[in-house]
Amino acid sequence: MRHILIALLCAGLTGLLPCQAGISDGLIAYYPFDDGSTIDASGNGHDALVVHAQPSPDRCGQTNQAYWFDGADDFIDFGNDLGLNISGTDAAWSVAAWVRADQSKGFVVAKNDLLAHGWNFGMLDSFRFHGRLEEITDTTNSFNVATEESFDDGAWHHVYVEWDSAAESESTAIRLYVDGAMASSSRVAGFFGTGADYNNAGGLIIGATDLGISAGAQDAFFGGAVDEVRIYNRALSDLEIQRLAEPGCPGPTLICFGFEPPLDHGPLIVKRDRALPLKAQLLDAEGFPVTDVDIGLPPVVQILFSSETSAKGMDISRSVLPGLFGTSGNQFRFRRGLWRFNLRMWNFTAPGTYTITMASGDESEYVVDSCVAQFVVEP
């Protein structure tokens, strides 16, 4: 008989980093809305006040990771922050967001005064995305770009709009991308980046405009959900735009529950001819078991051994798991989203500490929440 003592069950696994390396360059403001927060994740302090809008599931189905707007009086107000104005000397400016439109018209993100000076993007009409920029001192210096296609499918879409005069100083390009691909573009002679005035007294609003709120204009309010709003003082490359447009939704997560029965209440005596079951389960983003998936490759198990007389962390997987991860002396079973890996104790005779880790057999199918378990075989 051997005494089995659990030392550690599971460690957490962080999700995708909100700002990948390089994608944060020139980032003026960033709102991932995680857990309903409207704090500016760029670190520039452009925080906000929520007016009626409600936290909602994001494109991955994770609760309270986006905001939903009813199209009537919901919006998020960031105030008149001068750091969110386009300067007349900026060579480029861009804004991006994940959007799901429930109504055919309304502003998604805007910084306009009561005369509509400034910049915005949203739904122009008939579920068509659009972007607009208008100078204060010369209202003829304004231009729009819009998609020909309507996006009334009830699905999430990544939208990116840029104003860019960096490439050619004599003209300004405005480009609109949907789901990582250019959907519309236009070029106007001069004015952007040449000292024109786009500063305005309007607040940055998500879900409406200052003018629409003041006038009670129903068609100014956006109806639908918004997430991952980003504002840059530069134009992004096509590759960066495509990276932002990747859904980035994790697959089911394999959660390790450790040994069964649990061993964290003291040593457990296990007879040599018995099995010590290690249990893991697939969970969705909401923490519910996933049972309707067909996993082609089971988790990969590695067993490391340490003792006073052996090298620390020696990989003994091949010697204690016959057939690598086979069924001779050990068993891997998957049923209704639950994996059970039975450790046959006659393979663990040397006194010392055994550390078991589990990793995904195919990371495109599921991810593993750092399953680590230990037991000790005493002399």
N, C-alpha and C positions, 0 to 999 in steps of 0.2 A: 504493500500500500504506500501511497505517496501523499504528502500534504501539499495542497495547491493553494497558493495565495495570490489573489489579484492585486496588481500594483497600480494599473492605470487603465481606464476604459477608452474614452474618446477625447479627442481634441477637436476644436472647431475649425472650420474651413471658411476663409473669407471669400466673398464673391469677386466679381470683376471690378477692377479699379476704375473709378469714375473718370479719371483723367489719365489716359495712357501717355507714355513718354512722347513728348513732342506735340501732342494734340492740345496741350494747355498753353502753348506759346501764343501770346496775343489775346488770351482769354480775358475779357473784361468782366463778364458775369456768367455764372453757371448755376442752374437750378435743377438738380436731379429729383427734388421733391421726396426724398426718402423719408418714410414714416410721416409724411405730411409736412415736412419742414420746408420753409421758404427762405432759409438762410442761404446766402450766396456762397456756394462751395468753391468759388474761385479764390476766396480769401480777400476780395476787394471790398467787402462790407456793404454790398448793394442788397440789403435784406428787404422783406416785403410784409404787407398786411393783407390777409385774406378777407375778402368780402363775399360771403355766402358760398363761394365755391367749396366743393366737398372732395376730400381725399378719395381716390378710387384705385382700382387695379390698373397696373401698367400693361404694356404690350405683352409681357410674359405671364400675366395673370396674377402677379404678386400684389396683395392688398396694400392700400395706403402708400403707393409708390408713384402716383400721378395725381392730377386734379381734374375733376369733372365740372363743367360749366353748363348751366341750364339754358343758356341762350336768352335769358330774360333780364337778370340783374346780377349775375355772378361775375366777379373779376378778382384779380390779384393786383394790388397797387404798390408799386415800388417808389412812388414819389418822384419829384423832379430832381433827380440826381444828375448833376452836371457831368459826371463821369460816364453817363450813358448817352450823352449827346454825340452826334457825329461832328467832328471838327472839320472846318473848311480846308484844313491842311492834311487831313488823313488821306492816304493813298487808297485805302480800301476799308471796307466794313462788311460784316456778315452776321447772320443770325440763323440758328438752326433749332429744330424742335421735332419731337415725335408728336404726331397729331392724329386723332380719330374724330372725324367730323360727323355729327348727328344732324346738323342743320346746314342748309345750302349756302349761307352767307354769314360773315362776321369776322372780326379781327382776332387773330391768335396772339400776336405780339406787336405792340405799337408804342411809339413815343412821338406823339403829335400834340400840338397845342390846339386851342379851340378853333383855329383857322385851318387845321389839317396840315400845318407845316411840320416837317420832320420825316420820320420813316415808319414803315409798318409792313407786316405781311399777314395774310389770312386767307379767307375764302371770299373771292370776288363776287361770284354768283354761281348758281347751278353746280355747287361743289367744286369749283375751279380754284386752285391755289394761285395767289398773286403776291407781288411785292411792289412797294411804291416808295419814292423819295421825292420830297418837295422842298425847294429853297424858300427861305422866309422873305427875302427882299425882292425876289422875282418869282412869282408863282408860275410863270411860264416855264421856269426851269424845274420841271417835274417830269417824271416818267414812270411807267408801270411795266410790269411783265407778268404774264399769266399763262397758265397751262390751257391747252385746248381740251384736254381730257378732263372729264368729271370724275371725282373720287367719292362717289356716293355708295361705296361698297361696305361701309361699316367697319372697315379694317384700319389698323394702325399704319401710318405712312410717315417716313422721315422726310422732312422738308428743310431745304437749305436755300437761302437767298443771299446774294452778295452784290455789292457795288464796288467796282474795281477800276481805278484809273492808273494803276501801277504799271501795267504793261505798255500802255500808250498814253502819253501825257496830253495828247490833243483830244482824247475822247474818253468816255466812261462806259464800261460794260456793266450791265445788270444781268445776272444769271439766276435761274431758278432750277433747283434739282429736286426731284422726287425719288425717294428710295435709291439714292446714290447715282442716278442717271440724270443728265441735263434734260429738262422738260421744256424750257423756253429761255430765250436770251434776246437782248437788245443792246444796241450801242448808240450813245448820244454824244454829239460833239461837245467837248469841253466841260465845264462847270464843276464837276465833282473833283475834289482835291486841288482846286485852283483858287481857294480863298472864299468860295461861296459860303453863305451862312445857313446852316441847318440846325443851329441851336434853337431850342424853344422852351417855353415855360411849362410844357405838358409833362405829365408823369409817365414813366414806363408802366404800361398796363399789359397784363396777360388776360385775354378774354374779352377785351373791349378797347375803346379809346377814350381819352379825356373828353373829346367832343361828343362822342356817343353817350357817355355817362351824363354829361351836363345837359344834353338835349333830350335825353331819354329815348334816343333813336334805337328802336328795337333791332333793326338789322345790323347795328354795330356790334351787338353782343354775340359772342361765339357760343355755339352749342356743341358740346362734345368734350373730349378729353385731351389733355396736353401733358407732356412729360419731357424731361431732359432738354430744357431750354438753354441755349448757349449763345453768347454774344461775343464777337471778336472784333478787334481793330485791324484785321487783316483778312485777305482772301485765303481760303484753304485750298490745298491741292486736290485734284480729283481723287487721289488715293486716300487722303484724309477724310474727304466727304464720304467715300465708300465705307471707310472704317466706322464712321459715326452711324451710317445707315444699316450696319449689321445688327440684327435684332439682339444678339448677345444673350439669349434666354438659355439658362442652364437646363440640362435634362434632369430626369429624376435623380435624387441624391440618395446614395447608399449610406444609411446611418448604422453605425456599429453599436449594438447594445451590450457587447461584452459577453461574458460567459453566462450560461443558464444551467443550474441556478446561479444567481449572482454570488461573487466571491468576495465582495467588499465588506463582509461582516466577520471576517476572520478566516483562518485556514479551513479548507474543506478536504476531507479524506475521500479519495477516489480509488477504487480498486483498480489493480493493474489491467484487468481484462475489460474495463469499462471505458466509455467514451466521455470526453469533456466537450459539450457542444458550445460553439461560438455562433452567435446569432447576429444577423444584419438584415436590414429591411430597406426597400426603396420607398422614398417619400417624395411627394410633389412639393411645389413651392409653398403650399399652404400647410404642409406637415401631415397630409393625409396619405395613407398607404397607396402605392401604385401597384395594381394587380393585372392590368390589361396590356402589358408590354411583353414582347418576345425578345429576351436578351440572348444574343448569340454567343457571347463570350462571358463566362462567369468571372468574378473577382479573382485576381491573382494573389495568392497567399505567400508570404515570405516568413520564415522563422529563423530568428537569430538566437545564438546561445552564448552565454557568458558564465564563467565560473572562476574560481581562484587559480585554477591551473590551466585555463584555456585563454585564447585570445578573446578580447572583448568584442562582442557583436559578430561572432563567427556565423556565417550563413550555413545552416544545416538543412535547408529546405529539401534538397534532393535526397538526403539520407533518411529523414523522418517522414517524408511524404512520398511514398512509393509511386512511381509513375508521375513524378512532379506533383501534380495536384489531383491525382487519380483517386480511385475508390478502394484500392487495396490497402486496408489498414486505416484509411481515412475516407470520409464521404462528404461530397458537396451536393446539397439538394436545394433546388429552388422551386418554391410553390407559393402561388398567390402573393408574390412580391416579397417573400421572406426567404433569405438564404440561411441555411444551417450548415456549419462546417464542423464535423465531429472529429475531434482529436482522439485517436486511439492511444491510450496511455502506455501500452507496451512499447511504443516507439520512443518514449521519453524516460530513459532509465538513469542517465547521468545526473548527479546532483548539480544544481545551478539554476540560473534564471533564463527562461525562455520568453522571447518577445515575438509576438505575432502581429504582422501588419497586413492590411488588405488594400489593394489598389484596383482601379478599374481595369477590366480586361479590354475594354473598348471605350475610350473617353468620349466618343461621339454618341454613345448610347446612354451613359449615365456617369455621374461623378461620385467620388467617395469622400465622405466627411472624415478624413484622417483616422481611420479605425486603427487603434493600437491597443493591444492587450498584453499583459504579462502574467506568468505564473511561475512559481518557484517549486522545484523538486528538492526536498530536503533529504540529507543523508539518512 
